[in-house]
Amino acid sequence: MSTFSCPNCGDDVTPTIARARMVTCASCGSTILIESEAVRLAGEQGVMHEVPMLFDIGDMVICGETTVTLHGHARFSYGRGFWEEFWGETPSGDPMWVSVDEGDIVVQKPVPARNYPRAQGEFRPGRELTCQDQQFKVVEVDSAECVAVRGSFDEELKVGETYSFVNAQAASGLLLSGEIWEGGQSWFLGYWFDPFEIKVRRQS
């Protein structure tokens, strides 16, 4: 989609990628949802306090054999701290998430809805899950609030919305993560990386 006017302040907004569904206005801090060539206000972007980061929007992150160009940045608070979620795309256009939590890096791709783990009852540590013919054991269950967003995303994120998070590990080291909210869920598969394994090509 080409440049459009922010419905709140009227300034020009240009999505960084064609597939963007949500963008933030740099002028007024509004989040804008793009729907079938129309746009509407979706809320505020929140306050993204400056903290030291290994990479940022526009950077190309290389993790093993995976390369991701970062387009969006969301921050989630879980009471005792927060973590960063960066959304981006591979050179072939596949969506990826790069998470930073207490210095550790996780690179994950979305799981198709047809392959979501099927589970009855509550998730809890120690529980076994099956996803894409692999066995996982739940290692963490928590909740968090989205406190700030900036950049472009291929989905709508709402500042102030609370999510439940599930992390499960396979014997191979593969990480399965789930986000559950009222009326929906999303699941992701990927691997942990040590920060020293990451290569970053800065935006020019």
MDAnalysis code that builds the backbone (N, CA, C; Angstrom):
import MDAnalysis as mda
import numpy as np

u = mda.Universe.empty(612, n_residues=204, atom_resindex=np.repeat(np.arange(204), 3), trajectory=True)
u.add_TopologyAttr("name", ["N", "CA", "C"] * 204)
u.add_TopologyAttr("resid", np.arange(1, 205))
u.add_TopologyAttr("resname", ["MET", "SER", "THR", "PHE", "SER", "CYS", "PRO", "ASN", "CYS", "GLY", "ASP", "ASP", "VAL", "THR", "PRO", "THR", "ILE", "ALA", "ARG", "ALA", "ARG", "MET", "VAL", "THR", "CYS", "ALA", "SER", "CYS", "GLY", "SER", "THR", "ILE", "LEU", "ILE", "GLU", "SER", "GLU", "ALA", "VAL", "ARG", "LEU", "ALA", "GLY", "GLU", "GLN", "GLY", "VAL", "MET", "HIS", "GLU", "VAL", "PRO", "MET", "LEU", "PHE", "ASP", "ILE", "GLY", "ASP", "MET", "VAL", "ILE", "CYS", "GLY", "GLU", "THR", "THR", "VAL", "THR", "LEU", "HIS", "GLY", "HIS", "ALA", "ARG", "PHE", "SER", "TYR", "GLY", "ARG", "GLY", "PHE", "TRP", "GLU", "GLU", "PHE", "TRP", "GLY", "GLU", "THR", "PRO", "SER", "GLY", "ASP", "PRO", "MET", "TRP", "VAL", "SER", "VAL", "ASP", "GLU", "GLY", "ASP", "ILE", "VAL", "VAL", "GLN", "LYS", "PRO", "VAL", "PRO", "ALA", "ARG", "ASN", "TYR", "PRO", "ARG", "ALA", "GLN", "GLY", "GLU", "PHE", "ARG", "PRO", "GLY", "ARG", "GLU", "LEU", "THR", "CYS", "GLN", "ASP", "GLN", "GLN", "PHE", "LYS", "VAL", "VAL", "GLU", "VAL", "ASP", "SER", "ALA", "GLU", "CYS", "VAL", "ALA", "VAL", "ARG", "GLY", "SER", "PHE", "ASP", "GLU", "GLU", "LEU", "LYS", "VAL", "GLY", "GLU", "THR", "TYR", "SER", "PHE", "VAL", "ASN", "ALA", "GLN", "ALA", "ALA", "SER", "GLY", "LEU", "LEU", "LEU", "SER", "GLY", "GLU", "ILE", "TRP", "GLU", "GLY", "GLY", "GLN", "SER", "TRP", "PHE", "LEU", "GLY", "TYR", "TRP", "PHE", "ASP", "PRO", "PHE", "GLU", "ILE", "LYS", "VAL", "ARG", "ARG", "GLN", "SER"])
u.atoms.positions = np.array([
    [0.854, -1.197, 0.000],
    [0.000, 0.000, 0.000],
    [0.887, 1.243, 0.000],
    [0.505, 2.283, -0.732],
    [1.293, 3.499, -0.823],
    [1.052, 4.380, 0.393],
    [1.715, 5.529, 0.408],
    [1.585, 6.482, 1.512],
    [0.130, 6.918, 1.687],
    [-0.298, 7.048, 2.955],
    [-1.642, 7.529, 3.246],
    [-1.569, 8.525, 4.393],
    [-2.648, 9.239, 4.637],
    [-2.697, 10.227, 5.714],
    [-3.150, 9.569, 7.012],
    [-2.495, 9.904, 8.105],
    [-2.900, 9.394, 9.415],
    [-4.303, 9.904, 9.740],
    [-5.246, 9.023, 10.113],
    [-6.614, 9.468, 10.434],
    [-6.673, 10.383, 11.649],
    [-5.608, 10.398, 12.462],
    [-5.616, 11.198, 13.681],
    [-5.029, 12.587, 13.463],
    [-3.803, 12.656, 12.878],
    [-3.131, 13.945, 12.752],
    [-3.007, 14.443, 11.318],
    [-3.249, 13.573, 10.341],
    [-3.189, 13.978, 8.951],
    [-1.827, 13.883, 8.304],
    [-0.792, 13.578, 9.087],
    [0.550, 13.458, 8.510],
    [0.659, 12.204, 7.656],
    [1.605, 12.218, 6.722],
    [1.807, 11.073, 5.848],
    [2.425, 9.904, 6.601],
    [1.940, 8.701, 6.307],
    [2.467, 7.459, 6.873],
    [2.749, 6.510, 5.712],
    [3.951, 5.954, 5.676],
    [4.318, 5.028, 4.611],
    [4.727, 3.693, 5.217],
    [3.939, 2.633, 5.036],
    [4.334, 1.310, 5.530],
    [5.659, 0.882, 4.899],
    [6.492, 0.203, 5.672],
    [7.796, -0.218, 5.163],
    [7.695, -1.444, 4.273],
    [6.569, -2.162, 4.345],
    [6.397, -3.374, 3.557],
    [4.964, -3.445, 3.031],
    [4.791, -4.130, 1.927],
    [3.474, -4.219, 1.300],
    [2.482, -5.000, 2.128],
    [2.954, -5.993, 2.904],
    [2.034, -6.857, 3.642],
    [1.646, -6.294, 5.004],
    [2.063, -5.081, 5.328],
    [1.766, -4.508, 6.645],
    [0.262, -4.404, 6.862],
    [-0.177, -4.839, 8.029],
    [-1.577, -4.699, 8.431],
    [-1.728, -3.650, 9.521],
    [-0.633, -3.372, 10.251],
    [-0.665, -2.366, 11.291],
    [0.627, -1.576, 11.258],
    [0.503, -0.251, 11.363],
    [1.673, 0.618, 11.387],
    [1.472, 1.653, 12.482],
    [2.561, 2.296, 12.892],
    [2.475, 3.368, 13.871],
    [2.834, 4.686, 13.207],
    [2.140, 5.736, 13.586],
    [2.399, 7.070, 13.066],
    [3.497, 7.713, 13.890],
    [4.591, 8.073, 13.236],
    [5.731, 8.665, 13.948],
    [5.403, 10.051, 14.496],
    [4.416, 10.729, 13.928],
    [4.097, 12.095, 14.336],
    [3.259, 12.162, 15.611],
    [2.198, 11.328, 15.689],
    [1.276, 11.452, 16.822],
    [1.220, 10.223, 17.719],
    [1.900, 9.135, 17.322],
    [1.927, 7.951, 18.179],
    [0.708, 7.071, 18.085],
    [-0.134, 7.276, 17.069],
    [-1.305, 6.418, 16.891],
    [-0.909, 5.118, 16.201],
    [-1.628, 4.036, 16.525],
    [-1.497, 2.814, 15.745],
    [-2.630, 2.793, 14.731],
    [-2.299, 2.370, 13.520],
    [-3.237, 2.444, 12.404],
    [-3.378, 1.066, 11.794],
    [-4.618, 0.610, 11.643],
    [-4.902, -0.687, 11.043],
    [-5.275, -0.488, 9.579],
    [-4.626, -1.261, 8.704],
    [-4.875, -1.179, 7.269],
    [-5.802, -2.323, 6.886],
    [-6.959, -1.985, 6.347],
    [-7.955, -2.997, 6.012],
    [-8.478, -2.763, 4.606],
    [-8.100, -3.643, 3.670],
    [-8.621, -3.592, 2.303],
    [-8.531, -2.190, 1.706],
    [-7.337, -1.616, 1.749],
    [-7.051, -0.300, 1.193],
    [-7.705, 0.845, 1.959],
    [-8.319, 0.553, 3.099],
    [-8.837, 1.596, 3.978],
    [-8.016, 1.568, 5.260],
    [-8.048, 2.669, 5.997],
    [-7.285, 2.722, 7.242],
    [-8.189, 3.214, 8.364],
    [-7.886, 2.774, 9.584],
    [-8.627, 3.257, 10.743],
    [-7.710, 3.259, 11.954],
    [-8.030, 4.116, 12.913],
    [-7.250, 4.181, 14.148],
    [-7.483, 2.926, 14.969],
    [-6.394, 2.402, 15.552],
    [-6.510, 1.190, 16.355],
    [-6.072, 1.419, 17.797],
    [-5.645, 2.631, 18.133],
    [-5.212, 2.905, 19.499],
    [-3.938, 3.720, 19.511],
    [-3.226, 3.661, 20.635],
    [-1.968, 4.391, 20.793],
    [-0.803, 3.413, 20.803],
    [0.403, 3.908, 20.485],
    [1.550, 3.022, 20.421],
    [2.208, 2.806, 21.777],
    [1.806, 3.555, 22.809],
    [2.424, 3.414, 24.120],
    [3.779, 4.090, 24.155],
    [4.432, 4.022, 25.321],
    [5.734, 4.664, 25.498],
    [6.820, 3.599, 25.450],
    [7.699, 3.706, 24.464],
    [8.802, 2.769, 24.306],
    [10.049, 3.403, 24.920],
    [10.259, 3.187, 26.223],
    [11.422, 3.761, 26.885],
    [12.704, 3.201, 26.286],
    [13.702, 4.059, 26.142],
    [14.967, 3.648, 25.540],
    [15.730, 2.706, 26.461],
    [16.154, 1.583, 25.918],
    [17.023, 0.641, 26.626],
    [18.072, 0.147, 25.627],
    [19.241, -0.295, 26.095],
    [20.246, -0.826, 25.170],
    [19.712, -2.072, 24.454],
    [19.889, -2.144, 23.130],
    [19.404, -3.282, 22.364],
    [20.461, -3.720, 21.352],
    [20.466, -5.018, 21.061],
    [21.420, -5.570, 20.104],
    [21.099, -5.156, 18.679],
    [19.811, -4.918, 18.405],
    [19.372, -4.576, 17.051],
    [18.087, -3.780, 17.147],
    [17.655, -3.240, 16.006],
    [16.464, -2.388, 16.009],
    [15.755, -2.506, 14.663],
    [14.627, -1.815, 14.541],
    [13.862, -1.819, 13.300],
    [14.758, -1.383, 12.137],
    [14.665, -2.110, 11.050],
    [15.467, -1.815, 9.872],
    [16.717, -2.648, 9.767],
    [17.170, -3.215, 10.902],
    [18.374, -4.035, 10.890],
    [18.077, -5.407, 10.299],
    [19.123, -6.021, 9.760],
    [19.054, -7.401, 9.294],
    [19.757, -8.269, 10.328],
    [19.027, -9.251, 10.873],
    [19.552, -10.127, 11.917],
    [19.801, -11.507, 11.330],
    [21.012, -12.028, 11.526],
    [21.385, -13.335, 10.992],
    [21.592, -14.287, 12.163],
    [20.756, -15.307, 12.238],
    [20.788, -16.297, 13.316],
    [20.948, -17.671, 12.679],
    [22.156, -18.202, 12.701],
    [22.393, -19.474, 12.035],
    [22.129, -19.334, 10.554],
    [21.200, -20.155, 10.043],
    [20.864, -20.118, 8.622],
    [19.673, -19.210, 8.323],
    [19.170, -18.527, 9.350],
    [17.991, -17.670, 9.183],
    [18.383, -16.202, 9.181],
    [17.896, -15.477, 8.174],
    [18.121, -14.032, 8.077],
    [16.769, -13.329, 8.119],
    [16.652, -12.335, 8.997],
    [15.388, -11.617, 9.176],
    [15.642, -10.115, 9.130],
    [14.890, -9.407, 8.290],
    [14.903, -7.951, 8.308],
    [13.764, -7.487, 9.202],
    [14.080, -6.660, 10.207],
    [13.114, -6.290, 11.232],
    [12.287, -5.078, 10.808],
    [10.945, -5.193, 10.977],
    [10.029, -4.120, 10.583],
    [9.228, -3.554, 11.753],
    [8.985, -4.346, 12.790],
    [8.163, -3.899, 13.909],
    [8.746, -4.315, 15.241],
    [8.441, -3.544, 16.285],
    [8.976, -3.794, 17.625],
    [7.848, -3.639, 18.638],
    [7.603, -4.683, 19.424],
    [6.598, -4.646, 20.491],
    [7.275, -4.976, 21.817],
    [6.790, -4.374, 22.885],
    [7.338, -4.655, 24.224],
    [6.219, -5.199, 25.106],
    [6.532, -6.274, 25.835],
    [5.577, -6.919, 26.729],
    [6.102, -6.891, 28.154],
    [5.246, -6.488, 29.086],
    [5.599, -6.453, 30.505],
    [4.974, -7.647, 31.221],
    [5.784, -8.321, 32.050],
    [5.243, -9.429, 32.835],
    [5.467, -9.224, 34.323],
    [5.363, -7.983, 34.775],
    [5.416, -7.672, 36.200],
    [6.829, -7.443, 36.692],
    [7.643, -8.502, 36.712],
    [9.011, -8.359, 37.221],
    [9.978, -7.840, 36.165],
    [9.501, -7.641, 34.975],
    [10.357, -7.145, 33.898],
    [9.607, -7.089, 32.581],
    [10.341, -7.030, 31.487],
    [9.715, -6.996, 30.171],
    [10.627, -7.680, 29.162],
    [10.028, -8.029, 28.014],
    [10.851, -8.542, 26.928],
    [10.434, -7.869, 25.630],
    [11.327, -7.976, 24.631],
    [11.121, -7.338, 23.337],
    [10.738, -8.386, 22.292],
    [9.804, -8.016, 21.424],
    [9.422, -8.866, 20.291],
    [9.591, -8.051, 19.011],
    [10.402, -8.554, 18.096],
    [10.585, -7.897, 16.807],
    [9.949, -8.758, 15.725],
    [9.131, -8.126, 14.885],
    [8.543, -8.843, 13.755],
    [9.291, -8.473, 12.485],
    [9.532, -9.465, 11.628],
    [10.232, -9.185, 10.384],
    [9.969, -10.248, 9.341],
    [10.753, -10.194, 8.273],
    [10.603, -11.121, 7.163],
    [11.963, -11.653, 6.727],
    [11.958, -12.884, 6.231],
    [13.144, -13.466, 5.628],
    [13.280, -12.905, 4.204],
    [14.420, -13.133, 3.533],
    [14.564, -12.655, 2.161],
    [13.483, -13.184, 1.216],
    [12.903, -14.343, 1.539],
    [11.848, -14.906, 0.688],
    [10.455, -14.410, 1.078],
    [10.383, -13.553, 2.105],
    [9.102, -12.967, 2.497],
    [8.354, -13.721, 3.575],
    [8.981, -14.733, 4.185],
    [8.319, -15.476, 5.260],
    [8.347, -14.666, 6.553],
    [7.224, -14.601, 7.284],
    [7.194, -13.842, 8.539],
    [7.960, -14.565, 9.642],
    [8.663, -13.802, 10.468],
    [9.430, -14.349, 11.586],
    [9.330, -13.390, 12.773],
    [9.492, -13.974, 13.973],
    [9.571, -13.175, 15.194],
    [10.927, -13.407, 15.848],
    [11.551, -12.329, 16.282],
    [12.823, -12.401, 17.004],
    [12.587, -11.802, 18.388],
    [12.707, -12.637, 19.425],
    [12.420, -12.210, 20.791],
    [13.714, -12.057, 21.584],
    [13.719, -11.067, 22.471],
    [14.862, -10.841, 23.347],
    [14.346, -10.820, 24.778],
    [14.779, -11.790, 25.575],
    [14.315, -11.910, 26.965],
    [15.523, -12.173, 27.852],
    [15.847, -11.176, 28.695],
    [16.979, -11.283, 29.609],
    [18.269, -11.642, 28.868],
    [18.438, -11.074, 27.688],
    [19.660, -11.263, 26.928],
    [19.654, -12.439, 25.980],
    [18.731, -13.380, 26.147],
    [18.655, -14.531, 25.253],
    [17.793, -14.188, 24.034],
    [18.121, -14.814, 22.904],
    [17.431, -14.544, 21.645],
    [16.668, -15.788, 21.214],
    [15.425, -15.604, 20.800],
    [14.619, -16.679, 20.234],
    [14.149, -16.245, 18.851],
    [14.358, -17.099, 17.856],
    [13.900, -16.826, 16.499],
    [12.856, -17.875, 16.148],
    [11.622, -17.419, 15.831],
    [10.517, -18.346, 15.615],
    [9.673, -17.957, 14.411],
    [9.090, -18.967, 13.782],
    [8.155, -18.738, 12.683],
    [6.767, -19.178, 13.120],
    [5.721, -18.593, 12.547],
    [4.357, -18.972, 12.924],
    [4.046, -20.413, 12.541],
    [3.247, -21.065, 13.381],
    [2.727, -22.402, 13.097],
    [1.377, -22.241, 12.401],
    [1.138, -22.938, 11.283],
    [-0.184, -22.857, 10.647],
    [-1.281, -23.290, 11.616],
    [-2.422, -22.642, 11.541],
    [-3.517, -22.918, 12.472],
    [-3.915, -24.396, 12.486],
    [-3.818, -25.058, 11.345],
    [-4.193, -26.472, 11.276],
    [-3.259, -27.359, 12.101],
    [-2.068, -26.840, 12.451],
    [-1.084, -27.630, 13.203],
    [-0.963, -27.204, 14.660],
    [-1.860, -26.330, 15.127],
    [-1.802, -25.920, 16.529],
    [-1.908, -27.148, 17.433],
    [-1.189, -27.158, 18.570],
    [-1.337, -28.290, 19.501],
    [-2.768, -28.361, 20.022],
    [-3.285, -29.565, 20.062],
    [-4.644, -29.782, 20.572],
    [-4.540, -30.167, 22.038],
    [-5.176, -29.386, 22.891],
    [-5.066, -29.641, 24.320],
    [-6.395, -29.345, 24.999],
    [-6.710, -30.144, 25.984],
    [-7.901, -29.945, 26.797],
    [-7.471, -29.477, 28.182],
    [-8.169, -28.486, 28.720],
    [-7.837, -28.012, 30.058],
    [-6.721, -26.987, 30.046],
    [-6.213, -26.679, 31.235],
    [-5.221, -25.629, 31.390],
    [-3.817, -26.117, 31.047],
    [-3.022, -25.182, 30.528],
    [-1.600, -25.472, 30.332],
    [-0.889, -25.318, 31.676],
    [0.074, -26.187, 31.929],
    [0.832, -26.128, 33.182],
    [2.204, -26.743, 32.948],
    [3.209, -26.304, 33.721],
    [4.552, -26.871, 33.571],
    [4.538, -28.388, 33.726],
    [5.273, -29.055, 32.851],
    [5.354, -30.506, 32.872],
    [4.387, -31.187, 31.930],
    [3.403, -30.469, 31.451],
    [2.418, -31.062, 30.554],
    [3.034, -31.355, 29.183],
    [2.624, -32.465, 28.580],
    [3.113, -32.855, 27.256],
    [2.198, -32.286, 26.172],
    [2.833, -31.772, 25.100],
    [2.099, -31.256, 23.951],
    [2.665, -31.876, 22.677],
    [1.822, -32.023, 21.684],
    [2.268, -32.509, 20.379],
    [1.977, -31.439, 19.337],
    [3.006, -31.103, 18.546],
    [2.844, -30.110, 17.486],
    [3.706, -30.533, 16.299],
    [3.100, -30.646, 15.147],
    [3.786, -31.036, 13.917],
    [4.618, -32.311, 14.117],
    [3.965, -33.285, 14.741],
    [4.533, -34.623, 14.952],
    [5.750, -34.630, 15.882],
    [5.898, -33.608, 16.715],
    [6.974, -33.579, 17.698],
    [6.400, -33.410, 19.096],
    [7.083, -33.998, 20.073],
    [6.637, -33.931, 21.459],
    [7.355, -32.799, 22.193],
    [6.580, -32.062, 22.972],
    [7.106, -30.946, 23.741],
    [6.641, -31.073, 25.188],
    [7.438, -30.512, 26.094],
    [7.042, -30.452, 27.495],
    [6.963, -28.986, 27.904],
    [5.820, -28.593, 28.496],
    [5.631, -27.210, 28.931],
    [6.624, -26.883, 30.047],
    [7.365, -25.778, 29.861],
    [8.356, -25.361, 30.856],
    [7.992, -24.043, 31.521],
    [7.062, -23.304, 30.919],
    [6.710, -21.998, 31.487],
    [5.314, -21.598, 31.056],
    [4.548, -21.064, 32.006],
    [3.224, -20.495, 31.731],
    [3.157, -19.158, 32.456],
    [2.816, -18.106, 31.748],
    [2.799, -16.779, 32.366],
    [1.819, -15.894, 31.609],
    [1.624, -14.688, 32.099],
    [0.795, -13.710, 31.395],
    [1.573, -12.412, 31.287],
    [1.243, -11.601, 30.288],
    [1.956, -10.352, 30.063],
    [1.038, -9.371, 29.366],
    [1.419, -8.105, 29.429],
    [0.650, -7.023, 28.809],
    [1.496, -6.353, 27.741],
    [0.899, -6.096, 26.593],
    [1.569, -5.323, 25.550],
    [1.583, -3.857, 25.991],
    [2.780, -3.273, 26.160],
    [2.870, -1.906, 26.688],
    [3.292, -0.879, 25.639],
    [3.862, -1.333, 24.515],
    [4.271, -0.371, 23.490],
    [4.527, -1.094, 22.172],
    [4.256, -0.410, 21.071],
    [4.549, -0.945, 19.734],
    [5.069, 0.195, 18.871],
    [5.864, -0.141, 17.867],
    [6.286, 0.831, 16.865],
    [6.686, 0.084, 15.603],
    [6.576, 0.761, 14.471],
    [6.929, 0.128, 13.211],
    [5.730, -0.512, 12.538],
    [6.002, -1.564, 11.751],
    [4.977, -2.238, 10.954],
    [4.873, -3.709, 11.350],
    [3.642, -4.241, 11.293],
    [3.372, -5.639, 11.627],
    [2.395, -6.221, 10.625],
    [2.356, -7.560, 10.535],
    [1.377, -8.201, 9.665],
    [0.138, -8.626, 10.427],
    [0.006, -8.171, 11.674],
    [-1.177, -8.445, 12.481],
    [-1.416, -7.276, 13.413],
    [-2.601, -7.238, 14.013],
    [-2.928, -6.154, 14.928],
    [-2.457, -6.485, 16.334],
    [-1.714, -5.571, 16.944],
    [-1.318, -5.671, 18.344],
    [-1.942, -4.498, 19.090],
    [-2.477, -4.755, 20.273],
    [-3.161, -3.712, 21.023],
    [-2.432, -3.412, 22.316],
    [-1.994, -2.168, 22.460],
    [-1.378, -1.743, 23.715],
    [-2.419, -1.831, 24.825],
    [-2.040, -2.447, 25.927],
    [-2.949, -2.636, 27.053],
    [-3.626, -3.992, 27.088],
    [-3.539, -4.741, 25.981],
    [-4.148, -6.066, 25.952],
    [-3.257, -7.065, 26.679],
    [-3.877, -7.972, 27.425],
    [-3.153, -8.984, 28.195],
    [-3.218, -10.330, 27.487],
    [-2.079, -11.019, 27.454],
    [-1.971, -12.316, 26.796],
    [-1.472, -13.347, 27.795],
    [-1.873, -14.598, 27.603],
    [-1.265, -15.713, 28.317],
    [-0.206, -16.332, 27.408],
    [0.937, -16.670, 27.974],
    [2.039, -17.223, 27.202],
    [2.391, -18.614, 27.689],
    [2.687, -19.487, 26.738],
    [3.098, -20.859, 27.037],
    [4.398, -21.137, 26.289],
    [5.406, -21.633, 26.990],
    [6.645, -22.064, 26.351],
    [6.848, -23.548, 26.634],
    [7.135, -24.308, 25.572],
    [7.347, -25.746, 25.706],
    [8.593, -26.137, 24.911],
    [9.354, -27.084, 25.449],
    [10.639, -27.471, 24.864],
    [10.594, -28.919, 24.405],
    [11.222, -29.169, 23.223],
    [11.395, -30.535, 22.739],
    [12.787, -31.021, 23.109],
    [12.989, -32.335, 23.083],
    [14.300, -32.900, 23.399],
    [15.365, -32.413, 22.422],
    [14.948, -32.063, 21.203],
    [15.882, -31.583, 20.181],
    [16.327, -30.147, 20.412],
    [15.703, -29.462, 21.365],
    [15.986, -28.055, 21.608],
    [15.003, -27.113, 20.950],
    [14.106, -27.649, 20.122],
    [13.099, -26.836, 19.460],
    [12.154, -26.243, 20.503],
    [11.833, -24.955, 20.351],
    [10.961, -24.256, 21.288],
    [9.608, -24.001, 20.645],
    [8.540, -24.385, 21.341],
    [7.162, -24.108, 20.937],
    [6.601, -23.060, 21.886],
    [6.141, -21.941, 21.331],
    [5.571, -20.869, 22.145],
    [4.158, -20.574, 21.697],
    [3.288, -20.352, 22.670],
    [1.901, -20.024, 22.367],
    [1.484, -18.727, 23.011],
    [0.660, -17.961, 22.312],
    [0.029, -16.763, 22.848],
    [-1.476, -16.994, 22.810],
    [-2.122, -16.842, 23.954],
    [-3.553, -17.106, 24.048],
    [-4.239, -15.871, 24.625],
    [-5.293, -15.431, 23.982],
    [-6.063, -14.296, 24.445],
    [-7.533, -14.612, 24.236],
    [-8.390, -13.748, 24.741],
    [-9.829, -13.997, 24.613],
    [-10.221, -14.030, 23.143],
    [-10.660, -15.175, 22.695],
    [-11.123, -15.310, 21.324],
    [-10.079, -15.736, 20.318],
    [-8.862, -16.040, 20.768],
    [-7.863, -16.425, 19.778],
    [-6.582, -16.981, 20.375],
    [-5.719, -17.476, 19.510],
    [-4.424, -18.001, 19.909],
    [-3.486, -17.995, 18.711],
    [-2.172, -17.995, 18.973],
    [-1.142, -18.115, 17.951],
    [-0.016, -18.958, 18.520],
    [0.626, -19.760, 17.648],
    [1.731, -20.621, 18.077],
    [2.923, -20.437, 17.149],
    [4.129, -20.636, 17.711],
    [5.354, -20.371, 16.979],
    [6.401, -21.435, 17.324],
    [7.248, -21.764, 16.337],
    [8.313, -22.740, 16.517],
    [9.651, -22.115, 16.168],
    [10.682, -22.431, 16.968],
    [12.006, -21.906, 16.663],
    [13.040, -22.355, 17.670],
    [14.146, -21.626, 17.700],
    [15.285, -22.017, 18.526],
    [15.833, -20.835, 19.313],
    [16.469, -21.159, 20.459],
    [17.217, -20.193, 21.245],
    [18.573, -19.950, 20.589],
    [19.073, -18.716, 20.710],
    [20.414, -18.377, 20.248],
    [21.123, -17.570, 21.324],
    [22.405, -17.834, 21.491],
    [23.231, -16.998, 22.351],
    [23.475, -15.676, 21.626],
    [23.464, -14.541, 22.333],
    [23.704, -13.257, 21.655],
    [25.002, -13.226, 20.854],
    [26.014, -13.987, 21.297],
    [27.290, -13.995, 20.589],
    [27.207, -14.753, 19.260],
    [26.111, -15.506, 19.054],
    [25.909, -16.208, 17.788],
    [25.216, -15.336, 16.740],
    [24.720, -14.188, 17.167],
    [23.930, -13.329, 16.297],
    [24.830, -12.367, 15.521],
    [24.546, -12.227, 14.236],
    [25.203, -11.208, 13.418],
    [24.148, -10.167, 13.034],
    [24.532, -8.901, 13.089],
    [23.588, -7.822, 12.790],
    [24.178, -6.905, 11.724],
    [23.400, -6.676, 10.678],
    [23.754, -5.702, 9.655],
    [22.865, -4.502, 9.857],
    [23.471, -3.391, 10.251],
    [22.714, -2.182, 10.598],
    [22.075, -1.553, 9.379],
    [20.946, -0.869, 9.651],
    [20.294, -0.109, 8.587],
    [21.209, 1.023, 8.156],
    [21.202, 1.330, 6.885],
    [22.084, 2.398, 6.381],
    [21.528, 3.773, 6.689],
])
